Amino acid sequence: MKRASGVLLPLSSLPGGYSIGAPGREARQFIDLLAAGGFSYWQVLPFCLPGEGNSPYKSYSAFSYNYALIDLPTLAARGLLTAGELAAAAETTPYLCEYDRLARERFPLLCRAASRLGGSEREPVYRFLESNTGVEKFCRFMALRKANDGKPWRAFDTDRYDPDYYFAWAFTQYEFCRQWADLRAYAATRGVRLMGDIPIYVDYESADVWADRQLFLLNEDNLPAAVAGVPPDYFSETGQLWGNPLYDWDRMAEDAYAWWRERLRHTLSSFDCVRIDHFRAFASYYHIPAEAEDARAGHWCKGPGEALIDRLREVAAPGQIVAEDLGGEAPEVKELLGYSGFPGMRVFQFAFLDEDPENTHLPYNYPHNAVSYTGTHDNDTLLGFLFSRTDGERRRIFDYCGYTGSDMDQGFSAVLRTMYASHAGLFILPLQDLLRYGEDTRINRPGTPRGNWEYRVTAAQLASIDPAPYAALAKAYGR
């Protein structure tokens, strides 16, 4: 891995002017900022359509794209939206993603845009579906949900749906991919690679479980027999009960993990590389009885291991997969990561939870084949983390980073320099840390069902970032 640096920013956090960020002008300006700052990676959260709690890790399909990310001015320029419709869609709360408003207004607006396509303009959409079967299943599933009055898929009582509504979903998927491909091409001209994200699990109420229920651990009533989560950890004393259905790994092995290979192929069609969330589940996964009240009732089970890794290598070229191997130092996880050759992750905020000099998150312990972070989307911002430490803990952090004073801003800078100087091949900064923002801009608090995924930056805030100091650090440390 060539030494590099990058920025973590969900596309939904960009200031698009229309309730949520989009692959339009603002995204190109952000790519320009990255290039000027010496950053060569932009990491985003999953693009799939969020489900419960607006979480991209609990989606209606692993093969879907979030229609709210479509750039509306691009549609207006093509004559698919009127000037009045575009003006009415403008955001009113630039600091937060307007999820409630989007749920009410955005898809009906895109339905109108889709209805204005002529016959010849529809042909590329249908060709797109023919070559993307996972996306087609998602569109059909969403049309059937509408036809069945939004009932759970177990209760569907008709398989007839409105073809215009189906086409509207197809149009949103095609249009986002078309716009994103243009943005990806622009990023390549600026030397910026795009890193996507594959959630380990899918939601029960998803096209994936509906269409391929034999691949999941369901009972005779097609309800989850067991669900996913993690045991008590740094984030929660009772663990995290995610509720996603578990995979039937034995059944998946029968066709050489075809579903997973197609999922990886689908994601890599939009990105230069991907992070696989909760990689440890490939080595051992947490199995929680479906009726359990919290995650403490679960136990570990053996995952698919090397057999799945071998199949994923058939799809991804070397350097295209990053393994999120956080969540304990289980020997089977270390062994599988070593077998895969994928870079794992290191998080600065985990380095000082104990005083163990062998803590793998201490920067002097980073291997070259690793991606390091000040924090991930599940952590506090770096500034929020530093403020929340005791005086003694903060002193230890600053001393480690070679700063003997107590000024928070200078201490923050010392942490960044330490991370740039580490041996990790890739260093990723969340955007909030570029802006030096506090806890109020945190993206997610694991184990809490509401108030997450809402952070949104403004154009003025992005414009306030001086890329020169970051470019100087990248040059000084060969990134």
N, C-alpha and C positions, 0 to 999 in steps of 0.2 A: 504494500500500500504506500503510495506516494504521500509524504507529509502534507497535510492540508488543513484548512479550517472552514467552518460553515456556520450557518444560522438555522435554528429551529423556529419556524413560524407557520402556524396553520394558515392555509389559504383563506379560511373563513375569517381570520383576524385582520386581513388587509382592508384598508379603507376604500371600498368600492363605490360608495355613495348611494348604493341601492340595497341597503339592509345587511349585506354580507359581501365579503371580498370576492373578486372574480378575476379570471385570467385576462384582464384588460389593461388599460393604461397604467394603473397603479402597480400591477404586478411587474410590468416592464421597468417601471421606475425603481421598484425594490431590487430587481435583478441588477440594474445599473449601480445601485448602492452597494450591493454585495461585491460586484466586480471592483469597484473603487476601493473597497475596504480589504481587498486581498482575499476575500472569501470565495471558495470554489465549489461549495455545496450549499444547497437549500433543501432542508428537510421539512416535510409537511406531515400532518396527521392523515389518517385514512380519508380517502375521497368518497367512500361509500355513504349512501343516504342514511343519516342518523335516525335512530329509533328512540326508544324510551330515554328520557332525560337528556336528549340532544347529543347523546354520546356516539361518536363515530366508531366506538368499539362494541356497539350493540345496534347492528344495522339490519335493514330489511333485506340486504343481500350483499355477499362478499364481492359480487360482480357488478354492483350498481355504482352510479355516480350521483353526487348530490346536485340536484337541479338548481339549488340556490346559488351555486357557484358560477352559473352561466352569466356572462357579461351582457347586460341588457342594452347598453349603447351599441354594441355590435349588431344586435338584432334590429334595433331601430334603424341603423345605417343600411340594413338590407331591406327595409320596408316592412318588417314583420311586426313592429310595434309602432304606434303613433307617438307623436311628441307628447300628447296629453297623457298617454299611458306611462311613458317613461318618466315624466315629471311626477306622476302620482306614486310611483314606486320608490321615489327618493327616500333615503333614511331620515329618521328624526332623532335617533339616539346614537351618535357616532361612536360612543365608547363601549357599546354593548351590541352583540348580535341580536337582532330583533326576531327571535325564533317564533314567538306567538303570532306576530304579524305575518311572517313568512308562511306559516302553516295555513293562514287564512287566505292570503292574497297571491302568493308567488306562482303556485302551480296553475290556478285558473288563468293567470296572465300568460303563462307559457302555453297553455292550451289554445288561447286565442292566436298566439304567434304561430303555432303548429297548423291551425286551421287555414292560415293564409298561404301556405305552401301550395304551389301548383303541382300538377301530376308529375312532370319531369323532375321537379325538385324533391319529390318524395322517394324517388328511386334510390338515391344514395343511402337514405335512412334504412330502407328494407335490405339493401345489400350489407349494410353494417350489421344488422341483426343476424343475417345468414352466416356471417363469419364470427359472430360473438354469441354463442349459444347460451352462455351464462347470463348475459344481458337480456337476451330474448326471454328466458325463463322469468327474470325479474319483472320485465314489462308485462308479461302475461299474468303473473301473480298479482301485481298491483291492479290490473284491470279486473281480475276476479275478485279482489277484495272490495272494489267499488260495486261490482255486480251483486255481491253478497252482503251489502250494507255494512262493510267494515268488520264483519264477524271474524273470529279466529279461523285459520284455515281448516281446522278439524271440523268446523261447523258449516263449511261451504255446502250449499245445496243446489247450486247451479254451476255449470261450466260454460255458460254463454256470457259474453261480455260485449261492451260497446267498442266496435273497431276504431272509432275516432278517439276514444279515450286511450285505448291501447297505443294508437299511433302517437298520441301526445307524449306518452311516456317514452316511446322509442325516439321521438324527436329530441327530447331533453338529453337522453344518453348520447345520441349521435352529436348533438350540437356542443355539449361540453367537451367531448373528445376532440372535435374539430378545433375548438378554440384552444384547448390545452396543447394540442400538437403545434399550433402556431407559437404559443408561448415557449414551449420546450425548444423549438428551433431557435428562437431568439436567445434563450439562455445559453445554448451551445455557442452562439456567436460571441458571447461575452465570457466564455470559459467557465460557466456555472453548471454543475451537474445537479440533477434533481433526484432526491431520495424520497421514496414513498414509504408506506407503512402497511403491513399486513396484520390485522388483528388475529390473534390465535383462534378465537372462537367466533361463532355467528349467533344471532338471536334465534330463539325458538320460533317466533313469529316472523319467519323470513322465507324468501323464495328458495333458499338453499335447503332448509329442512323440509319444506312442502314438496319440493321436486325430487329430493333424494333422501327421503326419510330413512331408507335402509342403511344409510351411512352413519346414523346417529344412534345413541343408546336411548331408545324409546321403549315404552312398555306396550302391551297389547292394545291399549287405548290411544296409542300414538302420543302419549305424554312423556316428558323426560323421566327416565328411570333414575338418573343422577344428574347433577349439575356441576358447573365449574366454579372455581374460586381459589383462594389461597388461605393457609392457616394464619393464626395470629402473627403479626409482623410489626415492623416499624410504623406502619400507617394505622393499624387497628388492633386493639386488644382481643377482639373476637374474630379476627380474620376478615376476609372479604368474600361475601356470598354473591358472586356475579350472576348466577342463575342461568347461564348459557348451557344448552345441552352439550353433552360430551360426545366425542367421536367414537364410533365403533371401529377401532383401529384394526381389529382382525378382519372385518369386512372390507375396509379400505385396502388392506394388503392384497386382497384377492384380485384386484385389477391394477396392481402396482401403483396404488395411490393416485389414480387418474384424476380425481377431483382436486387434489392438492397440486398436482402438476399443472392442471389447467388454471387454477387460481393464481399460481406464481407467474405463469405465462401471461395471464390477463393483466396483472399488475405491472410487470416489466414492459408491457406494451406502452405504458405511460411514463415510465421512469428509467433513469440510468442505473439505479440500484434501489434496493428495498431493505427496510428493517423488518425482521420477523418478530412480532410481539410475543413475549412469554415463551421464548425458545425452550426453556427448561421443560415444558410439557412434552416435548418430543422425547426427552429422556425419562421423565416421570411426571405424571399429572395428578392433580388433587381431585379426588372423587368424593363428592358430597351427596348424601342421600337427598332425593328431591324434596322430601318432607321436612328436612332439617331447618331449624329456626336461624342458625348462624353457621359459620364455616368451621367451628370447632369440632363438629361431628364428622368431618371428613378424614380421609386417609390417602396416602400416596399409592399410585399404581404405576406399573412399568409402561412407558410410552413406546412408540414404534422404533425409535432409535436409529441405528445406522441404515436400516433398510429404506426409511423415508429419505434420509440425507442423500443416499445414492441416487434416488429418483429425482430429487430436487436439483442435483448437479446436472441432470440431463437437460434441464430447462435453463438454468442460470449459468452464465459464464463466470470464471473466477473474478472475484471482487465485486460481484453484484448483490451479495447477501450480507447483511449485518445481523448478528444474532443478539437479541435482547436477552442476556443470560442472567439478569438480576434476580434476586430472591433467594439468597442462601448460597452456601458453598458445597452443595451436595456433590459427592465424588462422581456420580453418574452424569451430572450435568457437565462438569469439567472434562470428563472423558469424551462425551459426545461432541462438545465444542472443539476439542483437540482433533477428533476424527474428522469433523467437518472442514476444518481450516478456516471457518468464518471468523471475522473479528468479533469479539465480544464487546461489552460496554463497561465503562467505568464512570462513576458519578462522584464528583468532588464532595457533595454534601454528605455522602455516606462514609467519607474517610475519617471523620472525627466523632463517630458514634461510640467509639471505644478508644483505648490507648494501645492497641495492638500494632506494633511496627510492621507486621506482616499484612495488615489490612490491604486488600487488593485495590481499594479505592484511593489510597494515598498515591499522589502523582509519581513518587519515585519508584513505585511498584508497577507502573503501567507498562505492559508490553507494547512493542511497535504495532502488532496486529490487534489493535483495539481502537474503539471510538470513545473518546472521553467527552464528558459533559460537566458543566457547572451544576446543572440539574436538568431533569426531564420535564415533560408535561405533567407528571405526577408529583413533582416537588414544588416547594415554595420557590420564589425567585431568589437569586443569590443574595440580594440586599435584604430581603425578608428573612432569609436564613441567618445571615450574620446578626441582624438585629435581635433575633429570637434566642441567640446563644447567651449563656451567662458570661460575665466578665472574664472568668477563668477560661472558658471554652473559646471565647473569641481571641483571647490572648494567645492561646495555643495555636489557633489557626493562623494568626498574623505572624507569629514567630516562625512557624513552619514555612511561610511564604517570604521570609526574610524582611519583614517589616516590623520595626521595633516601636513605632509610635502607636497612637490610639485613634487617629482620625479615620473615620469610617470610609471616606472617599478614597484616601490613599491606601487603606487596607484592602478595599475592593480592587483597586488597580493592581495591587501585589498578587492577589489571587488570580486575576486574569493573566498576568505575566507568568506565573507559575504554571498555569494550564497550557499556555502557548509553548512553554519551554519543555513540557513533559515529552516523554518518548512516544506517546500514543500517536499512531499514524494520522488520525483525524480528530480534531477538536471541534465540537459543536457548541455554540452559544445560543440559548433561547433569546429571542428578540428583546424580551423584557430586561435581560441583563445588558444588552447593548445600550438600552435606554436608562439603565440603573434604576429600575422601578422596584417598588416594594410589594409586599404581600397582597395588596388589593388588586394586583393584576395577575394573580395566579390563575392558571387555566383550569386545573382539576385538583380536587381533594378526594383521593381514593376512599371509598367506603361511605361517601355522602351522595345521596341520590339527586340533589337539586343544587342549582347555583353554579354549575360547572360549564365549561366550554364556551363561556360568554365573552371572554376578553376580546377586545377589538382596539387596534391602534388607529390613530388618526393620521391624516396626511401631514399635518403640521408636526406631529411627533416624529414621524419618519424623516421629515425634512430637517429636523433638529440634530440628527445624528451626523457627527463629523467622522467620515470614514478614514481620515488620515492616520489617527493613532493605531487603528486596527491594521491598516496596511503596513505601518512601520513594524508592528509586532510580528506580522506574518513574514516580513522580509528578514527580521532579526533572527527568527527561529526556523527559517526554511520552510514556511508553510505557504 
